[in-house]
């Protein structure tokens, strides 16, 4: 008996319905370009969405950092 392993990479993508414009995030295989809309049941197409990021740690000033406040004040003058 021979076992065959199938390693599929599931990733999270956003899909937009072509009929009702509903946007939903789904876990699918990376090669899937289309999915079924959960709202109307029609075809949804994979779309590219923006990614938010937040840098933490030394060297990345945040809003509470004195350096960031001083430079923000200087830029607004």
C-alpha positions in Angstrom: 0.0 0.0 0.0 1.4 3.4 -1.0 0.4 6.6 0.7 0.3 9.8 -1.3 0.5 13.0 0.6 -0.9 16.2 -0.9 0.4 19.3 0.7 -1.8 22.2 -0.2 -1.0 25.7 0.9 -4.1 27.4 2.2 -3.9 31.2 2.3 -6.3 33.9 3.2 -7.5 36.0 0.3 -10.2 38.6 -0.2 -12.9 37.8 -2.8 -15.4 40.3 -4.3 -18.7 39.1 -5.7 -19.2 40.1 -9.4 -23.0 40.4 -8.8 -23.7 41.9 -5.4 -20.2 43.4 -4.7 -20.0 41.6 -1.3 -16.3 41.3 -0.1 -15.3 38.4 2.1 -12.1 36.9 3.3 -11.7 33.2 2.7 -9.0 30.5 3.3 -8.4 28.9 -0.1 -5.6 27.2 -2.1 -3.2 29.7 -3.5 -4.1 28.7 -7.1 -7.8 29.4 -6.6 -8.9 32.6 -8.4 -12.6 32.3 -7.9 -14.9 31.3 -5.0 -18.6 31.2 -4.3 -20.2 34.3 -2.8 -21.9 33.4 0.6 -24.5 36.1 0.1 -25.9 35.4 -3.3 -24.2 32.2 -4.4 -22.7 33.7 -7.6 -19.0 33.8 -8.5 -16.5 35.9 -6.5 -13.2 36.9 -7.9 -10.0 37.1 -5.8 -8.9 40.7 -5.3 -5.7 42.4 -4.1 -6.2 44.2 -0.8 -4.0 46.6 1.1 -2.0 45.3 4.0 -1.7 47.2 7.3 1.5 47.0 9.3 2.7 48.3 12.6 6.4 48.4 13.3 7.4 47.9 17.0 10.7 47.9 18.7 13.8 50.1 18.9 14.2 52.4 15.9 10.5 52.7 15.0 9.0 55.8 16.6 5.3 55.6 17.6 2.8 58.3 18.5 3.8 58.3 22.2 7.5 58.8 21.4 8.9 62.3 22.2 11.0 62.2 19.0 7.9 61.6 16.9 5.9 64.4 18.6 8.8 66.9 18.2 9.2 66.1 14.5 5.4 66.2 13.9 5.3 69.7 15.5 8.3 70.8 13.4 6.7 69.5 10.2 3.4 71.3 10.9 5.1 74.8 11.2 
